[in-house]
Amino acid sequence: MTLKEQFIFNFIEDSRWKHLLKGLGNTLTIAFFALLIGVVIGVVVAIIRSTYDKNRDSLARSSNILNYYAFACLNMICKIYLTVIRGTPVVVQLLIAYFIIFASSTNGIMVASIAFGINSGAYVAEILRGGIMSIDNGQFEAGRSLGFNYIHTMIYIIIPQVFKTVLPTLLNEFIALLKETSVAGYVGIIDLTKAGDIIRGRTFSAFMPLFTVAIVYLAMVMLLTWIVGRLERRLRKSER
């Protein structure tokens, strides 16, 4: 069977290409919402951990000792979250979310987005924390000289600088997240990988559908890599 005949047999007959189109849409939807969730979680965890690390001594010496214990407790919760999420496979976290935590839910895409978002949030948090810790303390002092409190200084002065510094790394995390969504089929979601496997199961032809899935993933990653490269060059020019 020629490549053209294989293509027609695998994708054109019975409109099997629609499986790939649906799977691609689900993959992009899961990756997009997981990225949003991951960024929100990452920002919150990074601010808590960096605030505790930078102000631990001053908090301990302050008259309001409750603030110290509150931040110490939040920091411990964040460290446990980071340890558990980064120490367990993402597919296991997805299975726990789908079959245990959200067992009553029928929206698999939502559950997958939350599971992948929680997983991504741990890595985004460490990326942002590293960026915050690299900012000179003079920036914090400058914010306070303008009348900002610590939270306002973080929001208006520190976080914008951090995002500019770590944006390429965050986009690389999105690339990794996009590829990680390929395990969503473990819980019955028709993502891009699962769509290719469905076609393979119906045609008993593995070459064409699986290589097509691989090429689509490669094309998306190459596009995102190109975007990352453009952003890095633009950021370097803006610093000169």
C-alpha positions as CSV (number, residue, x, y, z in Angstrom):
1,M,0.0,0.0,0.0
2,T,1.4,3.4,-1.1
3,L,1.7,6.4,1.3
4,K,-1.3,8.0,-0.6
5,E,-3.4,4.9,-0.1
6,Q,-2.4,4.7,3.6
7,F,-3.3,8.3,4.0
8,I,-6.7,7.9,2.4
9,F,-7.3,4.6,4.4
10,N,-6.4,6.1,7.7
11,F,-7.8,9.6,7.5
12,I,-10.2,10.1,4.6
13,E,-12.3,7.0,4.9
14,D,-15.1,7.3,7.5
15,S,-13.8,10.9,8.1
16,R,-11.3,9.6,10.6
17,W,-9.4,12.9,10.3
18,K,-12.1,14.4,12.6
19,H,-10.7,12.4,15.5
20,L,-7.3,14.2,15.1
21,L,-9.0,17.6,14.8
22,K,-11.1,16.9,17.9
23,G,-8.0,15.6,19.8
24,L,-5.9,18.6,18.8
25,G,-8.6,21.0,20.0
26,N,-8.8,19.1,23.3
27,T,-5.0,19.1,23.7
28,L,-4.8,22.9,23.1
29,T,-7.7,23.6,25.5
30,I,-6.2,21.5,28.3
31,A,-2.8,23.0,27.8
32,F,-4.1,26.6,27.7
33,F,-6.3,26.4,30.9
34,A,-3.6,24.3,32.7
35,L,-1.1,27.1,31.9
36,L,-3.4,29.7,33.4
37,I,-4.0,27.7,36.5
38,G,-0.3,26.9,36.8
39,V,0.7,30.6,36.5
40,V,-1.9,31.7,39.2
41,I,-0.7,28.9,41.6
42,G,2.9,29.6,40.8
43,V,2.6,33.4,41.5
44,V,0.9,32.8,44.8
45,V,3.4,30.1,46.0
46,A,6.4,32.0,44.7
47,I,5.3,35.2,46.6
48,I,4.7,33.3,49.8
49,R,8.0,31.5,49.7
50,S,10.2,34.4,48.6
51,T,8.5,36.7,51.2
52,Y,9.3,34.3,53.9
53,D,12.9,33.7,52.8
54,K,13.6,37.5,52.4
55,N,11.8,38.6,55.6
56,R,12.2,35.7,58.0
57,D,14.5,37.5,60.4
58,S,12.5,40.7,60.4
59,L,9.3,38.8,60.9
60,A,10.7,36.9,63.8
61,R,11.8,40.2,65.5
62,S,8.6,42.0,64.8
63,S,6.1,42.7,67.6
64,N,3.3,40.9,65.8
65,I,4.6,37.4,66.1
66,L,1.4,36.0,64.6
67,N,2.6,37.3,61.2
68,Y,5.8,35.2,61.5
69,Y,3.9,32.0,62.4
70,A,1.3,32.6,59.7
71,F,4.0,33.0,57.0
72,A,5.9,30.0,58.4
73,C,2.8,27.9,58.2
74,L,2.0,29.0,54.7
75,N,5.6,28.4,53.6
76,M,5.5,24.9,55.1
77,I,2.3,24.2,53.1
78,C,3.9,25.5,49.9
79,K,7.0,23.3,50.5
80,I,4.9,20.2,51.0
81,Y,2.9,21.0,47.9
82,L,6.1,21.4,45.9
83,T,7.6,18.2,47.3
84,V,4.6,16.1,46.6
85,I,3.8,17.5,43.1
86,R,7.4,17.4,41.8
87,G,8.0,14.0,43.5
88,T,5.2,12.1,41.9
89,P,4.5,11.3,38.2
90,V,2.0,13.6,36.4
91,V,0.0,10.6,35.1
92,V,-0.5,9.4,38.7
93,Q,-1.7,12.8,39.7
94,L,-4.1,12.8,36.7
95,L,-5.5,9.4,37.7
96,I,-6.0,10.5,41.3
97,A,-7.8,13.7,40.2
98,Y,-10.0,11.9,37.8
99,F,-10.9,8.7,39.7
100,I,-10.8,9.9,43.3
101,I,-10.9,13.7,43.8
102,F,-13.3,14.5,40.9
103,A,-14.8,11.0,40.6
104,S,-18.4,12.5,40.3
105,S,-17.4,14.9,37.5
106,T,-18.3,14.1,33.9
107,N,-16.1,16.9,32.5
108,G,-12.8,15.2,31.8
109,I,-11.2,18.2,30.1
110,M,-11.9,20.3,33.2
111,V,-10.4,17.7,35.5
112,A,-7.4,17.3,33.2
113,S,-6.8,21.0,33.1
114,I,-6.9,21.3,36.9
115,A,-4.6,18.3,37.3
116,F,-2.1,19.5,34.8
117,G,-2.4,23.1,36.1
118,I,-1.6,22.0,39.7
119,N,1.4,20.0,38.4
120,S,2.6,23.0,36.3
121,G,2.1,25.4,39.2
122,A,4.9,23.7,41.2
123,Y,7.4,24.2,38.4
124,V,6.2,27.8,37.6
125,A,6.5,28.6,41.4
126,E,10.1,27.6,41.5
127,I,10.9,29.5,38.3
128,L,9.2,32.7,39.6
129,R,10.8,32.3,43.1
130,G,14.2,32.1,41.5
131,G,13.4,35.3,39.6
132,I,12.2,37.1,42.7
133,M,15.2,36.1,44.7
134,S,17.5,37.4,42.0
135,I,16.0,40.9,42.2
136,D,18.2,43.3,44.1
137,N,16.9,44.4,47.6
138,G,17.3,48.0,46.4
139,Q,14.2,47.5,44.3
140,F,12.2,46.6,47.4
141,E,13.6,49.7,49.2
142,A,12.7,51.9,46.2
143,G,9.1,50.7,46.4
144,R,8.9,51.4,50.0
145,S,10.4,54.9,49.5
146,L,7.5,55.5,47.2
147,G,5.0,54.7,49.9
148,F,4.2,51.1,48.8
149,N,3.8,48.3,51.3
150,Y,5.4,44.9,50.6
151,I,2.5,43.5,48.6
152,H,2.2,46.6,46.4
153,T,5.9,46.6,45.8
154,M,5.7,43.0,44.7
155,I,2.7,43.6,42.4
156,Y,3.8,46.9,40.8
157,I,7.6,46.7,40.8
158,I,9.0,43.2,41.4
159,I,6.6,40.9,39.5
160,P,6.8,42.8,36.2
161,Q,10.6,42.7,36.3
162,V,10.5,39.0,37.2
163,F,8.1,38.1,34.4
164,K,10.4,39.9,31.9
165,T,13.4,37.9,33.2
166,V,11.7,34.4,33.3
167,L,9.3,34.7,30.4
168,P,11.4,32.5,28.1
169,T,11.7,29.9,30.8
170,L,7.9,30.1,31.4
171,L,7.3,29.5,27.7
172,N,9.6,26.5,27.8
173,E,7.5,25.2,30.7
174,F,4.4,25.6,28.5
175,I,6.1,23.5,25.8
176,A,6.8,20.8,28.3
177,L,3.2,21.1,29.6
178,L,1.9,20.8,26.0
179,K,3.7,17.5,25.6
180,E,2.7,16.2,29.0
181,T,-1.0,16.4,28.0
182,S,-0.4,13.4,25.8
183,V,-1.1,11.2,28.9
184,A,-4.7,12.6,29.1
185,G,-5.9,9.5,27.2
186,Y,-5.3,7.4,30.4
187,V,-8.6,8.8,31.7
188,G,-10.5,8.4,28.4
189,I,-10.1,12.0,27.1
190,I,-9.7,12.1,23.4
191,D,-6.5,14.2,23.1
192,L,-4.2,14.2,20.1
193,T,-2.4,11.1,21.1
194,K,-5.5,9.2,22.0
195,A,-7.1,10.2,18.7
196,G,-4.1,8.7,16.8
197,D,-4.5,5.5,18.9
198,I,-8.2,5.3,18.1
199,I,-7.4,5.5,14.3
200,R,-4.7,2.9,14.8
201,G,-7.2,0.6,16.6
202,R,-9.7,0.9,13.8
203,T,-7.4,0.6,10.8
204,F,-4.8,-1.8,12.4
205,S,-2.2,0.5,10.8
206,A,0.2,2.1,13.3
207,F,2.6,3.9,11.0
208,M,0.5,6.7,9.5
209,P,-1.6,7.8,12.5
210,L,1.1,7.7,15.1
211,F,3.7,9.4,12.9
212,T,1.1,12.1,12.0
213,V,0.5,12.7,15.7
214,A,4.3,13.0,16.3
215,I,4.6,15.5,13.4
216,V,1.7,17.6,14.8
217,Y,3.4,17.7,18.2
218,L,6.7,18.5,16.6
219,A,5.2,21.3,14.5
220,M,3.5,22.9,17.6
221,V,6.8,22.7,19.6
222,M,8.8,24.2,16.8
223,L,6.3,27.0,16.5
224,L,6.5,27.7,20.3
225,T,10.3,27.4,20.2
226,W,10.4,30.0,17.4
227,I,8.2,32.3,19.5
228,V,10.5,31.9,22.5
229,G,13.5,32.7,20.4
230,R,11.8,35.9,19.0
231,L,10.9,37.0,22.6
232,E,14.4,36.4,23.9
233,R,15.9,38.5,21.0
234,R,13.3,41.3,21.7
235,L,14.0,41.3,25.4
236,R,17.8,41.4,24.8
237,K,17.3,44.4,22.5
238,S,15.1,46.2,25.0
239,E,17.8,45.8,27.7
240,R,20.5,47.6,25.6
